[in-house]
Amino acid sequence: MPGPPPKPSAMRDLGPRLHRKKNKKEPKLDPNLPTCPGWLDEIGEYFFKEVGAMLVEMRVMTDADKKALELLSDAYSEYRANRAVTLKSGSTYESYKVDKDGNSVLTMTRPRPEVQIAQNAWDRVFKGLKEFGLMPAQRTRVEKIGEKKKDPLKEFQDKGSRIGLVKKGGGK
């Protein structure tokens, strides 16, 4: 199917009106933060609770989203661990070869494996944040729940009735 993937109704309700019809049969779940899994490390657990609380506040997090948030938290933890290695040791290392005389000779400078691992983890984090609607581009399209835009015609009629130009009750 061409085009962007469909958004969940909770995300659609926060954003601008779309031309696509809503799925009226979509299951409705109460927003709540699932329990944090025990297998996440300290950084992953912190991320799970912090981001999960934001998603509950946005009213888009349910028990059904637990696995997606777990994977996102694990990818974030993996990114942070590998990024720490590259910050401490640098993003490259030098490889040496021993010649016939027993002298080591610099053959080339190579990127650390942690650089690629961190990049892959960052890509997963970025995609996960986008799926949950937590990137700046998605936030610019979000409207707060409960804030309804005023109808310009209704606003004009109200203004006219206040100054006596339009009678309330349809004008007849």
GUBAMI-510363 format. One record per atom (N, C-alpha, C): residue number from 0; residue in one letter; chain; atom name; x negated, y negated, z negated. Coordinates in steps of 0.05 Angstrom, whole numbers. Example, Ala and Ser with C-alpha at 12.3 -4.5 7.8 and 13.67 -1.06 7.14 Angstrom:
<nodes>
> num  residuo  cadena  atomo  c1  c2  c3
> 0  A  A  N  -264  114  -156 $
> 0  A  A  CA  -246  90  -156 $
> 0  A  A  C  -264  66  -156 $
> 1  S  A  N  -257  45  -142 $
> 1  S  A  CA  -273  21  -143 $
> 1  S  A  C  -258  -1  -157 $
</nodes>
This chain:
<nodes>
> num  residuo  cadena  atomo  c1  c2  c3
> 0  M  A  N  -17  23  0 $
> 0  M  A  CA  0  0  0 $
> 0  M  A  C  -18  -25  0 $
> 1  P  A  N  -15  -43  19 $
> 1  P  A  CA  -32  -66  21 $
> 1  P  A  C  -25  -87  -1 $
> 2  G  A  N  -44  -104  -7 $
> 2  G  A  CA  -39  -125  -26 $
> 2  G  A  C  -49  -118  -54 $
> 3  P  A  N  -46  -137  -73 $
> 3  P  A  CA  -56  -132  -99 $
> 3  P  A  C  -39  -111  -114 $
> 4  P  A  N  -50  -97  -134 $
> 4  P  A  CA  -34  -78  -149 $
> 4  P  A  C  -12  -92  -165 $
> 5  P  A  N  10  -79  -170 $
> 5  P  A  CA  32  -92  -184 $
> 5  P  A  C  24  -97  -213 $
> 6  K  A  N  34  -119  -225 $
> 6  K  A  CA  29  -125  -253 $
> 6  K  A  C  51  -114  -270 $
> 7  P  A  N  44  -107  -295 $
> 7  P  A  CA  65  -98  -313 $
> 7  P  A  C  84  -121  -319 $
> 8  S  A  N  109  -115  -326 $
> 8  S  A  CA  129  -136  -330 $
> 8  S  A  C  121  -155  -352 $
> 9  A  A  N  107  -146  -373 $
> 9  A  A  CA  99  -164  -394 $
> 9  A  A  C  80  -185  -384 $
> 10  M  A  N  62  -177  -365 $
> 10  M  A  CA  44  -197  -354 $
> 10  M  A  C  59  -215  -334 $
> 11  R  A  N  77  -204  -319 $
> 11  R  A  CA  93  -220  -300 $
> 11  R  A  C  109  -241  -315 $
> 12  D  A  N  120  -234  -338 $
> 12  D  A  CA  137  -253  -353 $
> 12  D  A  C  120  -277  -363 $
> 13  L  A  N  94  -273  -367 $
> 13  L  A  CA  77  -294  -376 $
> 13  L  A  C  69  -313  -354 $
> 14  G  A  N  68  -303  -329 $
> 14  G  A  CA  57  -318  -307 $
> 14  G  A  C  79  -331  -290 $
> 15  P  A  N  70  -341  -267 $
> 15  P  A  CA  89  -354  -249 $
> 15  P  A  C  109  -335  -237 $
> 16  R  A  N  131  -345  -227 $
> 16  R  A  CA  151  -328  -215 $
> 16  R  A  C  140  -316  -189 $
> 17  L  A  N  145  -291  -185 $
> 17  L  A  CA  135  -277  -161 $
> 17  L  A  C  159  -270  -144 $
> 18  H  A  N  154  -265  -119 $
> 18  H  A  CA  175  -258  -100 $
> 18  H  A  C  183  -229  -102 $
> 19  R  A  N  166  -213  -114 $
> 19  R  A  CA  173  -184  -116 $
> 19  R  A  C  194  -180  -138 $
> 20  K  A  N  211  -160  -133 $
> 20  K  A  CA  231  -154  -153 $
> 20  K  A  C  218  -139  -177 $
> 21  K  A  N  229  -144  -200 $
> 21  K  A  CA  220  -130  -224 $
> 21  K  A  C  230  -101  -224 $
> 22  N  A  N  214  -84  -236 $
> 22  N  A  CA  222  -56  -239 $
> 22  N  A  C  240  -55  -264 $
> 23  K  A  N  266  -53  -260 $
> 23  K  A  CA  284  -53  -282 $
> 23  K  A  C  283  -27  -298 $
> 24  K  A  N  271  -6  -287 $
> 24  K  A  CA  269  20  -301 $
> 24  K  A  C  242  23  -316 $
> 25  E  A  N  226  2  -315 $
> 25  E  A  CA  200  4  -329 $
> 25  E  A  C  204  8  -359 $
> 26  P  A  N  190  27  -371 $
> 26  P  A  CA  194  32  -400 $
> 26  P  A  C  186  7  -416 $
> 27  K  A  N  201  1  -437 $
> 27  K  A  CA  196  -21  -454 $
> 27  K  A  C  184  -10  -480 $
> 28  L  A  N  161  -21  -488 $
> 28  L  A  CA  149  -12  -513 $
> 28  L  A  C  144  -36  -531 $
> 29  D  A  N  145  -32  -557 $
> 29  D  A  CA  140  -54  -575 $
> 29  D  A  C  110  -60  -576 $
> 30  P  A  N  103  -86  -575 $
> 30  P  A  CA  75  -93  -577 $
> 30  P  A  C  64  -87  -605 $
> 31  N  A  N  43  -72  -606 $
> 31  N  A  CA  29  -68  -632 $
> 31  N  A  C  1  -58  -626 $
> 32  L  A  N  -17  -62  -645 $
> 32  L  A  CA  -44  -53  -642 $
> 32  L  A  C  -47  -25  -652 $
> 33  P  A  N  -55  -6  -634 $
> 33  P  A  CA  -59  21  -642 $
> 33  P  A  C  -83  23  -661 $
> 34  T  A  N  -85  45  -674 $
> 34  T  A  CA  -108  49  -692 $
> 34  T  A  C  -133  52  -676 $
> 35  C  A  N  -155  41  -686 $
> 35  C  A  CA  -181  42  -673 $
> 35  C  A  C  -192  71  -675 $
> 36  P  A  N  -202  82  -653 $
> 36  P  A  CA  -212  109  -654 $
> 36  P  A  C  -238  110  -670 $
> 37  G  A  N  -243  132  -683 $
> 37  G  A  CA  -267  135  -700 $
> 37  G  A  C  -293  138  -684 $
> 38  W  A  N  -292  146  -659 $
> 38  W  A  CA  -316  151  -644 $
> 38  W  A  C  -330  126  -633 $
> 39  L  A  N  -316  103  -634 $
> 39  L  A  CA  -329  79  -625 $
> 39  L  A  C  -351  70  -645 $
> 40  D  A  N  -372  59  -635 $
> 40  D  A  CA  -392  48  -653 $
> 40  D  A  C  -383  22  -664 $
> 41  E  A  N  -400  9  -680 $
> 41  E  A  CA  -393  -16  -694 $
> 41  E  A  C  -384  -38  -675 $
> 42  I  A  N  -400  -42  -654 $
> 42  I  A  CA  -394  -63  -634 $
> 42  I  A  C  -368  -57  -620 $
> 43  G  A  N  -364  -32  -611 $
> 43  G  A  CA  -340  -24  -598 $
> 43  G  A  C  -315  -27  -615 $
> 44  E  A  N  -318  -20  -641 $
> 44  E  A  CA  -296  -22  -660 $
> 44  E  A  C  -288  -51  -664 $
> 45  Y  A  N  -308  -69  -667 $
> 45  Y  A  CA  -303  -97  -669 $
> 45  Y  A  C  -289  -108  -645 $
> 46  F  A  N  -298  -100  -621 $
> 46  F  A  CA  -286  -109  -596 $
> 46  F  A  C  -257  -99  -594 $
> 47  F  A  N  -252  -74  -601 $
> 47  F  A  CA  -226  -62  -600 $
> 47  F  A  C  -206  -78  -617 $
> 48  K  A  N  -214  -85  -642 $
> 48  K  A  CA  -197  -99  -660 $
> 48  K  A  C  -193  -128  -651 $
> 49  E  A  N  -214  -141  -643 $
> 49  E  A  CA  -212  -170  -635 $
> 49  E  A  C  -195  -173  -610 $
> 50  V  A  N  -202  -158  -589 $
> 50  V  A  CA  -187  -161  -564 $
> 50  V  A  C  -159  -149  -566 $
> 51  G  A  N  -156  -127  -581 $
> 51  G  A  CA  -130  -116  -586 $
> 51  G  A  C  -111  -136  -600 $
> 52  A  A  N  -121  -151  -619 $
> 52  A  A  CA  -105  -171  -633 $
> 52  A  A  C  -96  -193  -613 $
> 53  M  A  N  -114  -201  -595 $
> 53  M  A  CA  -106  -220  -575 $
> 53  M  A  C  -84  -209  -557 $
> 54  L  A  N  -87  -184  -549 $
> 54  L  A  CA  -67  -172  -531 $
> 54  L  A  C  -40  -169  -545 $
> 55  V  A  N  -40  -163  -571 $
> 55  V  A  CA  -15  -161  -586 $
> 55  V  A  C  -2  -189  -587 $
> 56  E  A  N  -18  -209  -592 $
> 56  E  A  CA  -8  -236  -593 $
> 56  E  A  C  4  -245  -567 $
> 57  M  A  N  -8  -236  -545 $
> 57  M  A  CA  2  -242  -518 $
> 57  M  A  C  27  -225  -512 $
> 58  R  A  N  33  -205  -529 $
> 58  R  A  CA  55  -187  -526 $
> 58  R  A  C  52  -169  -501 $
> 59  V  A  N  27  -160  -496 $
> 59  V  A  CA  23  -141  -474 $
> 59  V  A  C  10  -115  -483 $
> 60  M  A  N  3  -112  -508 $
> 60  M  A  CA  -11  -88  -518 $
> 60  M  A  C  9  -70  -532 $
> 61  T  A  N  9  -44  -523 $
> 61  T  A  CA  26  -24  -536 $
> 61  T  A  C  9  1  -541 $
> 62  D  A  N  21  21  -553 $
> 62  D  A  CA  7  46  -558 $
> 62  D  A  C  -1  59  -531 $
> 63  A  A  N  14  54  -510 $
> 63  A  A  CA  8  66  -484 $
> 63  A  A  C  -18  55  -473 $
> 64  D  A  N  -27  32  -482 $
> 64  D  A  CA  -51  20  -471 $
> 64  D  A  C  -76  26  -488 $
> 65  K  A  N  -73  44  -507 $
> 65  K  A  CA  -95  50  -526 $
> 65  K  A  C  -120  61  -511 $
> 66  K  A  N  -116  80  -493 $
> 66  K  A  CA  -139  92  -479 $
> 66  K  A  C  -153  71  -462 $
> 67  A  A  N  -138  54  -449 $
> 67  A  A  CA  -151  33  -432 $
> 67  A  A  C  -167  14  -450 $
> 68  L  A  N  -157  7  -473 $
> 68  L  A  CA  -172  -11  -491 $
> 68  L  A  C  -196  4  -503 $
> 69  E  A  N  -194  30  -508 $
> 69  E  A  CA  -216  46  -518 $
> 69  E  A  C  -239  45  -497 $
> 70  L  A  N  -232  51  -472 $
> 70  L  A  CA  -252  51  -451 $
> 70  L  A  C  -265  24  -447 $
> 71  L  A  N  -249  3  -449 $
> 71  L  A  CA  -259  -24  -447 $
> 71  L  A  C  -279  -30  -470 $
> 72  S  A  N  -271  -22  -494 $
> 72  S  A  CA  -288  -27  -517 $
> 72  S  A  C  -314  -11  -515 $
> 73  D  A  N  -313  14  -505 $
> 73  D  A  CA  -337  30  -502 $
> 73  D  A  C  -355  18  -481 $
> 74  A  A  N  -344  8  -459 $
> 74  A  A  CA  -360  -4  -438 $
> 74  A  A  C  -374  -29  -449 $
> 75  Y  A  N  -359  -45  -465 $
> 75  Y  A  CA  -371  -69  -476 $
> 75  Y  A  C  -394  -62  -495 $
> 76  S  A  N  -390  -42  -511 $
> 76  S  A  CA  -411  -33  -529 $
> 76  S  A  C  -436  -23  -514 $
> 77  E  A  N  -431  -8  -492 $
> 77  E  A  CA  -453  2  -475 $
> 77  E  A  C  -468  -22  -462 $
> 78  Y  A  N  -453  -42  -453 $
> 78  Y  A  CA  -466  -65  -442 $
> 78  Y  A  C  -483  -79  -462 $
> 79  R  A  N  -473  -83  -487 $
> 79  R  A  CA  -488  -97  -507 $
> 79  R  A  C  -513  -82  -515 $
> 80  A  A  N  -511  -56  -517 $
> 80  A  A  CA  -535  -40  -525 $
> 80  A  A  C  -557  -41  -504 $
> 81  N  A  N  -549  -38  -479 $
> 81  N  A  CA  -569  -39  -457 $
> 81  N  A  C  -579  -67  -453 $
> 82  R  A  N  -563  -87  -456 $
> 82  R  A  CA  -572  -115  -454 $
> 82  R  A  C  -592  -121  -476 $
> 83  A  A  N  -588  -111  -499 $
> 83  A  A  CA  -607  -116  -521 $
> 83  A  A  C  -634  -104  -514 $
> 84  V  A  N  -635  -81  -502 $
> 84  V  A  CA  -661  -69  -493 $
> 84  V  A  C  -675  -87  -473 $
> 85  T  A  N  -660  -97  -453 $
> 85  T  A  CA  -672  -114  -433 $
> 85  T  A  C  -681  -141  -444 $
> 86  L  A  N  -666  -151  -463 $
> 86  L  A  CA  -675  -176  -476 $
> 86  L  A  C  -700  -173  -492 $
> 87  K  A  N  -703  -150  -505 $
> 87  K  A  CA  -727  -144  -522 $
> 87  K  A  C  -751  -136  -505 $
> 88  S  A  N  -747  -119  -485 $
> 88  S  A  CA  -769  -108  -470 $
> 88  S  A  C  -773  -119  -442 $
> 89  G  A  N  -755  -136  -434 $
> 89  G  A  CA  -756  -147  -407 $
> 89  G  A  C  -740  -130  -388 $
> 90  S  A  N  -735  -140  -364 $
> 90  S  A  CA  -719  -125  -345 $
> 90  S  A  C  -735  -109  -326 $
> 91  T  A  N  -762  -110  -328 $
> 91  T  A  CA  -778  -93  -311 $
> 91  T  A  C  -800  -79  -328 $
> 92  Y  A  N  -812  -59  -316 $
> 92  Y  A  CA  -836  -46  -328 $
> 92  Y  A  C  -855  -39  -306 $
> 93  E  A  N  -880  -36  -313 $
> 93  E  A  CA  -901  -30  -294 $
> 93  E  A  C  -907  0  -294 $
> 94  S  A  N  -908  12  -271 $
> 94  S  A  CA  -915  40  -270 $
> 94  S  A  C  -945  43  -261 $
> 95  Y  A  N  -958  61  -273 $
> 95  Y  A  CA  -987  66  -267 $
> 95  Y  A  C  -991  94  -257 $
> 96  K  A  N  -1012  97  -242 $
> 96  K  A  CA  -1020  123  -231 $
> 96  K  A  C  -1050  126  -238 $
> 97  V  A  N  -1057  150  -244 $
> 97  V  A  CA  -1085  155  -251 $
> 97  V  A  C  -1100  164  -225 $
> 98  D  A  N  -1122  151  -219 $
> 98  D  A  CA  -1137  159  -195 $
> 98  D  A  C  -1156  182  -202 $
> 99  K  A  N  -1172  191  -182 $
> 99  K  A  CA  -1190  214  -185 $
> 99  K  A  C  -1211  209  -207 $
> 100  D  A  N  -1219  184  -212 $
> 100  D  A  CA  -1239  178  -232 $
> 100  D  A  C  -1227  176  -260 $
> 101  G  A  N  -1201  179  -263 $
> 101  G  A  CA  -1189  177  -289 $
> 101  G  A  C  -1180  149  -297 $
> 102  N  A  N  -1183  130  -279 $
> 102  N  A  CA  -1175  103  -284 $
> 102  N  A  C  -1145  100  -277 $
> 103  S  A  N  -1131  84  -293 $
> 103  S  A  CA  -1103  79  -287 $
> 103  S  A  C  -1101  55  -268 $
> 104  V  A  N  -1085  58  -248 $
> 104  V  A  CA  -1082  37  -228 $
> 104  V  A  C  -1052  29  -227 $
> 105  L  A  N  -1047  3  -229 $
> 105  L  A  CA  -1020  -7  -227 $
> 105  L  A  C  -1009  -1  -199 $
> 106  T  A  N  -987  13  -197 $
> 106  T  A  CA  -976  19  -171 $
> 106  T  A  C  -953  1  -164 $
> 107  M  A  N  -935  -5  -183 $
> 107  M  A  CA  -913  -23  -177 $
> 107  M  A  C  -898  -31  -202 $
> 108  T  A  N  -884  -53  -199 $
> 108  T  A  CA  -866  -63  -220 $
> 108  T  A  C  -838  -53  -213 $
> 109  R  A  N  -825  -41  -233 $
> 109  R  A  CA  -798  -29  -228 $
> 109  R  A  C  -778  -41  -247 $
> 110  P  A  N  -752  -41  -239 $
> 110  P  A  CA  -732  -50  -258 $
> 110  P  A  C  -726  -28  -278 $
> 111  R  A  N  -721  -36  -303 $
> 111  R  A  CA  -714  -17  -324 $
> 111  R  A  C  -688  -4  -317 $
> 112  P  A  N  -684  22  -324 $
> 112  P  A  CA  -658  35  -320 $
> 112  P  A  C  -636  21  -336 $
> 113  E  A  N  -643  9  -358 $
> 113  E  A  CA  -623  -5  -375 $
> 113  E  A  C  -610  -28  -360 $
> 114  V  A  N  -624  -40  -341 $
> 114  V  A  CA  -613  -62  -325 $
> 114  V  A  C  -589  -52  -309 $
> 115  Q  A  N  -593  -30  -295 $
> 115  Q  A  CA  -571  -19  -279 $
> 115  Q  A  C  -548  -9  -296 $
> 116  I  A  N  -555  4  -319 $
> 116  I  A  CA  -534  14  -337 $
> 116  I  A  C  -517  -10  -347 $
> 117  A  A  N  -531  -31  -355 $
> 117  A  A  CA  -517  -55  -365 $
> 117  A  A  C  -500  -67  -343 $
> 118  Q  A  N  -510  -68  -319 $
> 118  Q  A  CA  -494  -79  -297 $
> 118  Q  A  C  -469  -63  -292 $
> 119  N  A  N  -472  -37  -292 $
> 119  N  A  CA  -448  -20  -288 $
> 119  N  A  C  -428  -23  -310 $
> 120  A  A  N  -438  -25  -335 $
> 120  A  A  CA  -420  -30  -358 $
> 120  A  A  C  -407  -57  -356 $
> 121  W  A  N  -422  -77  -348 $
> 121  W  A  CA  -410  -104  -344 $
> 121  W  A  C  -388  -104  -324 $
> 122  D  A  N  -392  -90  -302 $
> 122  D  A  CA  -371  -88  -281 $
> 122  D  A  C  -346  -75  -292 $
> 123  R  A  N  -349  -54  -309 $
> 123  R  A  CA  -325  -41  -321 $
> 123  R  A  C  -312  -60  -341 $
> 124  V  A  N  -327  -75  -356 $
> 124  V  A  CA  -316  -94  -375 $
> 124  V  A  C  -301  -116  -360 $
> 125  F  A  N  -313  -127  -339 $
> 125  F  A  CA  -300  -148  -324 $
> 125  F  A  C  -274  -139  -312 $
> 126  K  A  N  -273  -115  -300 $
> 126  K  A  CA  -249  -104  -288 $
> 126  K  A  C  -228  -99  -310 $
> 127  G  A  N  -237  -89  -333 $
> 127  G  A  CA  -218  -83  -355 $
> 127  G  A  C  -206  -109  -366 $
> 128  L  A  N  -222  -130  -369 $
> 128  L  A  CA  -211  -156  -378 $
> 128  L  A  C  -191  -167  -358 $
> 129  K  A  N  -197  -164  -333 $
> 129  K  A  CA  -178  -173  -312 $
> 129  K  A  C  -152  -158  -314 $
> 130  E  A  N  -153  -132  -317 $
> 130  E  A  CA  -129  -115  -319 $
> 130  E  A  C  -111  -124  -342 $
> 131  F  A  N  -124  -131  -364 $
> 131  F  A  CA  -108  -140  -388 $
> 131  F  A  C  -101  -169  -387 $
> 132  G  A  N  -110  -184  -366 $
> 132  G  A  CA  -103  -212  -363 $
> 132  G  A  C  -119  -231  -381 $
> 133  L  A  N  -143  -224  -387 $
> 133  L  A  CA  -160  -239  -405 $
> 133  L  A  C  -181  -256  -392 $
> 134  M  A  N  -181  -259  -366 $
> 134  M  A  CA  -201  -275  -352 $
> 134  M  A  C  -189  -303  -347 $
> 135  P  A  N  -206  -323  -344 $
> 135  P  A  CA  -196  -351  -341 $
> 135  P  A  C  -177  -354  -317 $
> 136  A  A  N  -182  -341  -295 $
> 136  A  A  CA  -165  -344  -272 $
> 136  A  A  C  -136  -334  -278 $
> 137  Q  A  N  -134  -313  -294 $
> 137  Q  A  CA  -107  -303  -301 $
> 137  Q  A  C  -94  -322  -321 $
> 138  R  A  N  -110  -333  -340 $
> 138  R  A  CA  -98  -351  -360 $
> 138  R  A  C  -87  -376  -348 $
> 139  T  A  N  -98  -386  -325 $
> 139  T  A  CA  -87  -410  -314 $
> 139  T  A  C  -59  -406  -303 $
> 140  R  A  N  -51  -381  -298 $
> 140  R  A  CA  -25  -374  -288 $
> 140  R  A  C  -5  -367  -310 $
> 141  V  A  N  -14  -366  -335 $
> 141  V  A  CA  2  -357  -357 $
> 141  V  A  C  18  -381  -368 $
> 142  E  A  N  44  -376  -373 $
> 142  E  A  CA  61  -395  -386 $
> 142  E  A  C  68  -384  -413 $
> 143  K  A  N  71  -401  -434 $
> 143  K  A  CA  78  -391  -460 $
> 143  K  A  C  107  -381  -460 $
> 144  I  A  N  112  -360  -475 $
> 144  I  A  CA  139  -350  -477 $
> 144  I  A  C  155  -370  -493 $
> 145  G  A  N  180  -374  -484 $
> 145  G  A  CA  197  -392  -498 $
> 145  G  A  C  197  -420  -487 $
> 146  E  A  N  177  -428  -472 $
> 146  E  A  CA  176  -455  -460 $
> 146  E  A  C  188  -452  -432 $
> 147  K  A  N  212  -464  -429 $
> 147  K  A  CA  225  -463  -403 $
> 147  K  A  C  222  -490  -390 $
> 148  K  A  N  217  -490  -365 $
> 148  K  A  CA  216  -515  -350 $
> 148  K  A  C  244  -526  -347 $
> 149  K  A  N  247  -552  -350 $
> 149  K  A  CA  273  -565  -348 $
> 149  K  A  C  281  -566  -319 $
> 150  D  A  N  307  -562  -315 $
> 150  D  A  CA  318  -565  -288 $
> 150  D  A  C  319  -594  -281 $
> 151  P  A  N  306  -603  -259 $
> 151  P  A  CA  305  -631  -252 $
> 151  P  A  C  333  -643  -248 $
> 152  L  A  N  352  -628  -237 $
> 152  L  A  CA  379  -638  -233 $
> 152  L  A  C  393  -643  -260 $
> 153  K  A  N  390  -623  -278 $
> 153  K  A  CA  402  -625  -304 $
> 153  K  A  C  390  -649  -319 $
> 154  E  A  N  364  -652  -317 $
> 154  E  A  CA  350  -675  -330 $
> 154  E  A  C  360  -701  -320 $
> 155  F  A  N  364  -703  -293 $
> 155  F  A  CA  374  -728  -281 $
> 155  F  A  C  403  -734  -290 $
> 156  Q  A  N  419  -713  -291 $
> 156  Q  A  CA  447  -717  -300 $
> 156  Q  A  C  448  -725  -329 $
> 157  D  A  N  431  -713  -346 $
> 157  D  A  CA  430  -721  -374 $
> 157  D  A  C  422  -750  -377 $
> 158  K  A  N  403  -758  -362 $
> 158  K  A  CA  394  -786  -363 $
> 158  K  A  C  416  -805  -354 $
> 159  G  A  N  430  -797  -333 $
> 159  G  A  CA  453  -813  -323 $
> 159  G  A  C  475  -815  -343 $
> 160  S  A  N  481  -793  -357 $
> 160  S  A  CA  503  -794  -377 $
> 160  S  A  C  495  -811  -401 $
> 161  R  A  N  469  -812  -407 $
> 161  R  A  CA  461  -828  -430 $
> 161  R  A  C  465  -858  -424 $
> 162  I  A  N  462  -866  -399 $
> 162  I  A  CA  464  -895  -393 $
> 162  I  A  C  492  -901  -381 $
> 163  G  A  N  510  -881  -381 $
> 163  G  A  CA  537  -886  -373 $
> 163  G  A  C  543  -884  -344 $
> 164  L  A  N  525  -874  -328 $
> 164  L  A  CA  530  -872  -299 $
> 164  L  A  C  544  -846  -291 $
> 165  V  A  N  541  -825  -306 $
> 165  V  A  CA  553  -799  -301 $
> 165  V  A  C  569  -791  -325 $
> 166  K  A  N  594  -781  -321 $
> 166  K  A  CA  610  -772  -343 $
> 166  K  A  C  602  -743  -348 $
> 167  K  A  N  602  -736  -373 $
> 167  K  A  CA  598  -708  -381 $
> 167  K  A  C  622  -692  -374 $
> 168  G  A  N  618  -667  -366 $
> 168  G  A  CA  640  -649  -360 $
> 168  G  A  C  647  -648  -330 $
> 169  G  A  N  627  -654  -313 $
> 169  G  A  CA  632  -650  -284 $
> 169  G  A  C  639  -675  -269 $
> 170  G  A  N  645  -697  -282 $
> 170  G  A  CA  649  -722  -268 $
> 170  G  A  C  678  -726  -258 $
> 171  K  A  N  697  -708  -263 $
> 171  K  A  CA  725  -711  -254 $
> 171  K  A  C  743  -720  -276 $
</nodes>
